[in-house]
Amino acid sequence: MKEIRLNAFEMNTVGHQSPGLWAHPRDRSADYTDLDYWTGLAKTLERGLFDGLFLADVLGVYDVYAGSPDAALRHAVQLPVNDPLLLIPAMAAVTEHLGFGVTCTLSYEPPYPLARRLSTLDHLTKGRAGWNIVTGYLNSAATGMGMAVQPRHEQRYEIAEEYMQVMYKLWEGGWADDAARRDRQHRVFADPARVRRVTHEGEFYRVDAMHLCEPSPQRTPVLYQAGASTRGRAFAAAHAECVFINGPNPHVVAPQVADIRRRAAANGRDPADVQIYTLATVITGRDAAEARAKHAEYRHYADPEAALTLFSGWTGVDFSRFKPDDELRYIETEAMRSALASFTSDDPNRIWTVRELAEHVAIGGRGPLFVGAPDDIAERLIAWVAETDVDGFNLAYAVTPESFEDFVTFIVPELQRRGAFKHDYAPGTYREKLFGPGRAHLAAPHPAVQHRFI
């Protein structure tokens, strides 16, 4: 039986994947500006042996619904949203093993400063940093950065391919492992012969600089990727170590997993070296009755308009234009193509109405919602892994931190009893915990390795 991997799926915002539930009296997502909330969450996740905390982020606002940001502001649809990276050092200080995957959009920031910031994060966390590589999907982000419109979908991935080459050159090729000598006797901190300038001249970027950081414990942070379109899967198969995909049922998720693993093998990579996580939300309790009662209580606070505001932003389709009983149809846009596809073209066995979509997205977003007793939830998670070949789950919350606390208290022991979850953390860096001892750095045939300064 495959050992299930677990990330908590969070965002430095209100509500995240369950818009409207911030108003629930036990929900603390509105305390997102309070560092105590985040350090407390990190301790809970480490107690539950979670592999990581996966922090989403988005630049821009959800202003597609009704052509206005008003609904996003009223319902706190990922707005306001603060910088996720600044949270991580504080959470790392109160934990020892928990990894941190942070989303940083590459489309609107040069590689040079981002490489330094992520190297710094890997140093401060003692090798527990990961980067979720995204290209963005909101036009409002592009206009905020002074552009008339965001680059088209395919061009964003062309930019991303070149961006990664620059990042690899900085992280892997700037400093030799032994460059920082720290030789007090001879008063030599770094050997100039073991540090070199990085040069790059491409279609989108030009760099002639020295990476400002000595090699961090992992050099390149653990590489996440969260784009599940055809082009996104191709990018993931070439670069990502961990891939985040979404789908409401196994029929949608399983083909995505198989395609990513096939593409990874075609790139000469071991498909097992690409760990794939899918979104899920769990509502549980001491027994089934308690879980159902919580679900009914949460439904009282769920907000269909907020859900459609969120989904409109993801897809670039204004769902205020449709009636509740209208059937969903795939519409290609320059936004997140996989979001709408997973409810339409990817699942020909199910026809969704706008009303059903809003009800589904309102608690947990695009993934499945599991409600039940601990033994039932554990069996369903194991069955999902067997049916789809995912490696684990990015667990969203309905009410935070209650959803995470319930999972740690009730579900983790059930998974452990079934031999489907670890009983302790492995030693080493984040990459070593995920892939095994001696794997602190990326290894061939990953494309980063060709740039390493030996």
Sequence and secondary structure as in RCSB ss.txt:
>XXXX:A:sequence
MKEIRLNAFEMNTVGHQSPGLWAHPRDRSADYTDLDYWTGLAKTLERGLFDGLFLADVLGVYDVYAGSPDAALRH
AVQLPVNDPLLLIPAMAAVTEHLGFGVTCTLSYEPPYPLARRLSTLDHLTKGRAGWNIVTGYLNSAATGMGMAVQ
PRHEQRYEIAEEYMQVMYKLWEGGWADDAARRDRQHRVFADPARVRRVTHEGEFYRVDAMHLCEPSPQRTPVLYQ
AGASTRGRAFAAAHAECVFINGPNPHVVAPQVADIRRRAAANGRDPADVQIYTLATVITGRDAAEARAKHAEYRH
YADPEAALTLFSGWTGVDFSRFKPDDELRYIETEAMRSALASFTSDDPNRIWTVRELAEHVAIGGRGPLFVGAPD
DIAERLIAWVAETDVDGFNLAYAVTPESFEDFVTFIVPELQRRGAFKHDYAPGTYREKLFGPGRAHLAAPHPAVQ
HRFI
>XXXX:A:secstr
    EEEEEEESBSSTTSTTGGGSTT  GGGTT HHHHHHHHHHHHHTT SEEEEE  SS    GGGSSHHHHHH
TSS SB  SGGGHHHHHHT SS EEEEEEEGGGS HHHHHHHHHHHHHHTTS EEEEEE    HHHHHHTT SS 
  HHHHHHHHHHHHHHHHHHHHHSB TT EEEETTTTEEE GGGB  EEEE SS EEEE  SS   TTSS EEEE
   SHHHHHHHHHH SEEEE  SSHHHHHHHHHHHHHHHHHTT  GGGSEEEEEEEEE  SSHHHHHHHHHHHHH
H  HHHHHHHHHHHHT  GGGS TT B      SS HHHHHTTTTT TT   BHHHHHHHHTTTTTS EEES HH
HHHHHHHHHHHHH   EEEEE SSTTHHHHHIIIIIHHHHHHTT S SS  SSSHHHHHH TT SS  TTSGGGG
G   
